[in-house]
Amino acid sequence: MLKSLRSARSIFRYLLPGDLLTVILSMVAITYLFQTLWSHQHASKVQIRLGDKIHATYDLNLQRDVHVHGPLGDAVIHISQGKVRFAKSPCHNQYCVHQGWLTHAGQVAICLPNQISLELIGEQKPYDSLNY
Amino acid sequence: MRKGFAGLLLIAIIASVLFSLRAYNKEPLYHSQSYVFGTLVDISIYGESEQRAKSLSNQVLQDFQRLNNQLHAWKPVNNNQPSELGALNAAFAAGKQPIAISPQLADMLVNTTALSVKSHGMFNPAIGHLIGTWGFQRDEFSAVVINDEKIKALVKSKPRMTDIVITNNTVYSNNPNVKLDLGGYAKGYALDMAAHYLRQQKVKNALINIGGNIIAIGQHGNKPWRVGIQHPRKPAAIATLDLADGWAIGTSGDYQRYFILNGKRYCHIIDPRNGYPVQHTQAVTVLIPPQPGAGVLSDVASKPIFIAPAADKAKAAANIGIQYFMVIAQQPISQRSNGQQPNAEQSNILVSPALAKKLDWLDSDVKNNSHVKVLTLR
């Protein structure tokens, strides 16, 4: 114990203030970079909303069919290889199905009659809201 | 030893500050979505506690619901009570007997009449019978049997806003064929109402989107609110722009309410001069600088520009006082000014110079394809 303290002291004896600053700054940089780069998720997600509630959020890389029960009935949302689309909808006009695949963050598909919306979420939102 | 300890302490402090900054960075943004006016209402509030933001946006949604019940063009409030607008339409059809209306509705009628006159009748909320004939006064739009004779007769009956006589909150129509449909006005009115309410409640930053019509209050943290403009034929935005405090934006498109019959698209925007849905235009976007009634203008002003033929669109915009607009036409727009014949290489996108400066194009076809050019007015 005493020995290790002494050896630590001997190391610090040769450190100049500038060295210490370098050590501190590099540790700060590492901490910061770790936090900003490591913790971000690279996979985009799709957020499914039903009425005024967030129904679910799914990773886009897992292929799956999601069934959502809206006021008109069951809609099927197809997720595959980073894309998402309305595959089936009980609504009359099928505008939502005709919208096709959504691929980029910020894209939305809305089924007004059945009150279901899809929004692609990425690391950065290209815009806050959509004018249509 | 002391020095080293101090150094470690310093590192620990800096690291913890960074961690807390990161936690703080989780922005104070509240976002809600709801369905009113037969469309999606999307409210973002920045910089308020979640609880307060939630209660404010719930209040706004309740106000919207009340307005929707009051102004609904075809749905009664319940089985034995029509909407206020429904009762008014029934009175117009019955004859010239004046009926009492709320001061709020009276104000709206004065306002819509002024806008209708300014647009030379291209914005005409009195053509409810025509809109109904085309099947757009329903929750879902299916193809209708087109009755050319009936349409001709309805156009000939000349329903106009100036047929309506308003005195001291009582109103009657000189023309029994007037049937009001405020579908091109109510959402804009609701935007102004919500913006007014939130400002009154000292909300500094909010973005309200009613079915694509958007008004901004303040900004999103340290940067302006940013909005995307939907591509009329792709499930993506064509461009983005910053919406500064008090600005509003609105788009009229043929892709939200329409039906297809024999391969032809019939959209909900009807030319009051001939009674038929407009087929030469896919979308018109207008951007409105801060002013009283900015929300209303963002809703109303796109209609006359949408309806006007290509050559008259700039004039239609000027008539209603619009400087910032974009037209996406069905066919390439020819610019006659430089004497060229229209050809396939010409763009179907027309942007006013004022708006062109504000847009950031996202669509790769517009950005990369030299055949698609953004034309500007002079």
Interface residues (C-beta under 8 A of the other chain):
Chain A: L5 A8 R9 I11 F12 L15 L20 V23 I24 M27 V28 T31 Y32 Q35 R49 G51 D52 C91 H92 N93 Y95 Q99 G100 W101 L102 H104 G106 Q107 V108 A109 I110 L112 P113 Q115 S117 P126 Y127 D128 S129 L130 N131 Y132
Chain B: M1 K3 G4 G7 L10 I11 I14 A15 L18 F19 R22 S32 Q33 S34 Y35 G38 T39 L40 D42 S44 D139 E140 F141 S142 L207 N209 G211 G212 N213 I214 H220 W225 R226 V227 G228 I229 Q230 P235 A236 A237 T240 I249 G250 T251 G253 Y255 Q256 F259 T285 L362
